Amino acid sequence: MLSLLTMKNRVLVSAALFHSLNDAASVVVPMVFPLLYSQQFIIKKYSHIGLLSNLGLLATFFFQLLIAHYAHRFEYKHMVLFSISGISLSLFLITFSGSLISMLIFYLVMRTFASFYHPVGIAVVSRAYPGHKIDLAMGIQSAAGNLGVFLAFIIAGYLAQNFGWKAPLNAFAVTVFLFGALSFLSARKNSSQADPLFKPSFSAWRETFLKLKKFIPGFSFGGACWGGTVYYAPSLLNHKFMLPLGNTGVYMALWIGIGIVITYIYGHLSRLAGRKNIILIGLAGSTLFLFLLGVFSFKEGAFLSLFFFGAFLFLIYPAFQSFVGNEIEEKHQTLAFSIVANIQMFIGSVIVLVAGFLSDKFGISSPFLVLALMGTFVFSYYFSNRSLFSGKSSNNPSC
């Protein structure tokens, strides 16, 4: 079947699989945290979740910068193989944890190997689908990541509830390796070193950052929402609303499921409403439903808020990525996507660390109220500075 695809479609298939597996692995571990907290084994406070997630995200932050700087030396397909193999092995090793320290060490290893996709995979897709085709390609690769998370939430919740906390980690260790091999095979005939003479310098990093600085608040909010939801929403549902972990996985899957639908149709929505308007709508809607998620005391209201929060949040990611892909020249795109991924990662790490201590002191709803406050400031900034969404991509009908 792969032989019937064009080279750029094979790249998109590979990147979609890579993204799906990478993001699935990233949420499987947090899905076992509520169970460990309930059993008071390894994780005994919400701040322990904050510590694990903060250091894990910071590890990804550091290695994404390193990978982006040296990515020109390696083929994309080889980076896929290396990353997938490491993620698979480290998921298996986490099951041998018996203390917070040992879990932290293995988790940091996993987050290190999960540092490849966002600076490298998105840039490969952007180069394969330049111009007006970028919205469709970005939507597909983003939706693939969401699909991996969707399946991970459902499967991990069910396995953890019925077979213990090690079961989902072992299951996904095998899954990542098998489907990761397919991602590698899809890209094995592709050469990603189209411009091997380009070597990133400090001035290249600085130039790229300056072009991206107007998008920093948006990517920061997106990273904060992702980290806060993945690490604390399962505990909110499981501990505050007493939802069994299997059902918690289903509701988390619904959150990401609406994200799959939204990102797949993002290209069409962008052409209809314009990329700038999509961003403003996404920021306003996600902020509103974050606030409702934090204040509702009955589970039906919380479930609906979580669902609609996802619907608006997942408009933001491909919209901002498309702006970056159109405004940054091709040779700097690996740097650009590394910068924005690291902004998301760094802000997310700060939020999840603070959220752990807030949850211990004020309750598990508090992280979502903090995110809503952040969303209010970010929306106000972009609404008051709508002219920021101009430049090279302003010629695109999606803007």
N, C-alpha and C positions, 0 to 999 in steps of 0.2 A: 504494500500500500504506500509506503514511504517513497518508493521509486516513482510514483505517479505525481508527486508534488514538485513544484518548482523549488529552486534553491532557497529563495527568500521565504517561501511557505514552510520549508523544512526548518529554517531558522526559527520561524514563529512557533511551530509545533514544539521544537526543542525548548525554546524559552518558556512557553506556556507550561510544559511539563515540569521544567526546572523550578519555575515560580510556584507552581502548585505544591510540589514536594517540599520546597524550602519553607513556605509559609505554614504548611501542615505540621511540619516538625516543630516549628516555633511555637505553636499553640498546644501541642500534645502535652508538653511538660507542664505548662500552667494549669491544664485541665485536671491534673492529679493533685494540685496544691490544696483545693478545698477538702479532699478526702484525707490528706495527710494532716491538715489542720484539725479536722474533726476527730481524728484518731490520736492527735497530739503526738505524732511520730515525725521527727525531723523538723517539721514546721509547727511551732507552738504559738506564734504571734503573727498578726498581719504584717508587722514590720519585717518578719523573716521573709515573707513573700516580696516585700519591697526591696530588701537587700539582695535577694537572689536575682530579681528582675532587673534592678538597677545595674548591678555589676555585669550581668549578662548582656544588657543593651550597650553598656560602655565598652565591653569587649568587641561587640560588633561595630560600634562607632570607630574604634581605633583601627581594626583590621580592614574595614571598608575603605578608609583613607589609604592604607598601605596597599591594598589590592588595586585601587584605582591608579595609584602612582606607578605601579609596575605591570599593569595589565597589558601594556603594549608589547611586553616580552613574550607573552604566552598566547596560545590559541584558545579561543572560547571553548572549544570542545574539550580540551584538556582540563580547563578550569571546572567545567561541569563535572567531569569524572572525579576529580580530586575533591570537590565540595560534597558531592553526593555520597561518596565513600566515607568521608569523615563524619557527616551527619548521621549516617546509618550506624557506624561503629559507636559513636558517642551516645546515641539514644540507648543502645544496648548496655553501655557501661554505666549509665545513670541508675539502672536497676540494681546495681551492687552498692548503692549508697546506704550508709547506716547512720550518718550524721549530717548536720547542716554543712559542715566543711567539705565532706566528701561529695555531697550532692552539688555544692557550689563549684568544685573543681571540674567535675564531669560536665556540668551545665555550661561552664565557660568554654570548654572545649567544643561543645556542640554549637554555641553561639559564634565561635570563631569560624567554623566551617560553614555556618549559615550567613557569612558576610560577603559571599561572592555575587549572589544574584542581582541585588539592587544596583550596584555600580556597573556591573558588566552586562547582565542580561537585558536590562532596559535599554542600554546604549546600543547593543547589537540589534534590537528590534527597531530602534529609532533610525539607525543607518540603513536598515533593510527597507524601511517604509517611509521615505522622506515626503515632505510636502503635505498635500491634502489627505493622503492615505494614512497619516500618522494617527489620527483620531481613532480609526477603526482598529489599527494594530495595537495601540495603547489600551483600548477598551478590552480587546481579547486577552492580552497578556495579564492585565489587571484582574479580569474576571477569572482567569485560570488560577491565579493565586487565591482568590476568594473561594473558588470551588474546592481547592485543597483544604482550606480552613473549615469550610462547611462540612466536609466529610470527616475531618479530624475531630471536630466538636462532637458529632453524633457518635462516631465509633469509639472515641476515647472515653466519653461519658458512660456509654453502655459497658465497655470492657472494665473500666475502673469500678463501677458500681457492682458488677457481677463477679469479677475475677481478681480484683485487687489492683493496686496502683501500678504494679509492674507490667500488667498485661498490655495496656495500650502502648507503652514504650517499646516492648518487644515486637508487637505487631507492626508498628510503624517503622521500626528499624529494618524489617524485611521489606516492607512496601517501598520505602524510599530507595533501597538498593535496586530492587527489580525495575521499577518504573524510571529510576534515574539512569539505568543502563539504556532504556529506550530513548531518553532525552539525548544521551551521548551519541547513540547510533543515528539519530535524526540529523545531527550536526557534524557527523564525522567527515563528510566530504566538503564541508565549508571551511574556507580560510578567513579568519577574522582579522588577520594582520594586513589590512588594505593599505595602511600607512605606517609601516614598521619604523620609519625614520623619525617619527614624532615621539619625543620623549618629554613628559611633563616637567616643567620647571616651576620655580616659585612664582615667577611672573605669570605663567599660564594659570596656575591655581588662583592667583589674586585677580587676574582679569576675568576669569570665569565667575568667581564669587561676586564681584562687583555687578556683573550683569544679572546675577540671580537674586541680589539682596532684596528686591521688591517682593519676591515670592516667599521670603523667609517666614513671615507671620503665618501664612497659609500652610506651609509645610510643617511648621511647629505645631499648629493646632491639630493637623492630621496625625502627626506622630504621637501627640499627647493623648488623643482620643483612642488611637489603636492600642497603645500601651495600657492606658487606664481600663479599657473595656476587656481586653484579653486577660489581664491579670486580676481584675477585681470583680467584673460582672459575674463570673461563675460563683464566687463567694457570696455576692449579693443575693443571687437566686437561691443558692443552696443553704445559706445560713440565715438570711433575713426572712425569706419567704418559704423556707423549709421544703424546697423542691428537691426531690431525689436527684442524684448526680446524673443518672441517665436522662432524665427529663431536662435537667439543666443543659446538658449537651444539645438536646433538641432545640431548646429556645435560643441558645447561642448560635446554633446552625441556622435558625430562621433569621437571626440578625445578619449573619454573613450571607445567607441565601438571597436576601433582598439586594445585597451588594453585588452578587453575581448577576442578577437581572439588570440592575442599574448600569453596571460597567459594560455589559454586553450591548446595551442599547444607547450607551453614552454618545457614540459617534452620531447617531440619528438625533438625539436630544440636542447635541451641540450645534448641529446644522440648523435646527429649528429655533432655538432660543439664543444661541451665541454663547461662546465659552465664558465670557465675562459674567453674563447673567447666570449661567449655571453655577459658577463659583459663589456668587452672592446668595443665590437660593440655597445652595448646599450649606453654606455657613449659617444662615439664618435658621433653617429648619433643624439642623443638627444641634444648634445651641438651645433652641426651644425644648426639644425632646430630651436632651440631657438634663435640663432643669426639672422636667416632669419626672424623669426616671429617678432623680434624687429625692424628690419630695413625696411621691406617691407612697402610701402605706398599704395599699391593697394590690395584690399580685397581678390582677387583670390590667390595671392601669400601668404597672411597671412593664409588663410584657408588651403592651401596645407601644409604649414609649421607646422601648429597646428596638422594636421593629422599625418604627418610623425614623428613629435616630440613624439606624443603618441606611435607610433609603436615602437620606440627605447626605450623610457622611461620605458615602461611596461615590457621590458625584464629584467630590473635591479632588481625589487622587488623580484620575486620568486627565482632568481638566488642567491642573497645574503641570503635570508631566508633559502634556501636549504643548503648553506654552514654552516650557524649557526646551523641548525637542525642536521647536521651530525658531527659537531665538538664539540658540547656541550653535556655533558652527560645528561641523561633524567631528573634527579632530579633538575638540574639547568636550565632547558629549559624555565620555566616560567620567571625566572630572566633574562635569555638571551633575550627573545623576548620582555620583558618589557624594557630592556636597549636600544635595537635597536629602538623600537617604540618611546621611549622617546628622543633618539638622533634625530630621524626624526622630532618629534614634537617640540623640542626646537629650532633646526635650522630653521624649518619652521616658527616658531613664530617670530624669529629675522628677517628673510627675509621679511615676510609680513608687519611687523611694519616699517622697513626701506623703503620698496617698496611704502608704502602709502605716505611718505614724498617726495620720489623721484618723484612719479607720480604727486603730486601737483606742484613740481618745474620744472620738465623736461618733463612731459607728461606720458601718460599711457603705452607707449612702453618701458620705462626705466627698469621696473622690469625684463623683459625678456632678456635684454642685460646683466644685472647683473648676472642672472642665467647662461647665456652662458659663461661668464667669470669664474664663479665658476666651471662649467663643464669642462672647459679647464684645470684648475689646477688639478681637480680630475682625469681626464683621464690621464694626464701626470704622475701623481703619480703612478697609477696602471700599466700603460704601462712600466714605468721605474722599477717597483718592481713586476714583474710578478711572482716571486718566493713566494710571499705572499700567493698565492692560492695553498698551499700545506698543508699537515697535515693529519688528520684522513680521511677527505673526498677525499684525493688524490687517495684512492683505488677505489673510485666510478667511473665508466666509464663516468659519466656525467661531470667530471672535465676537 
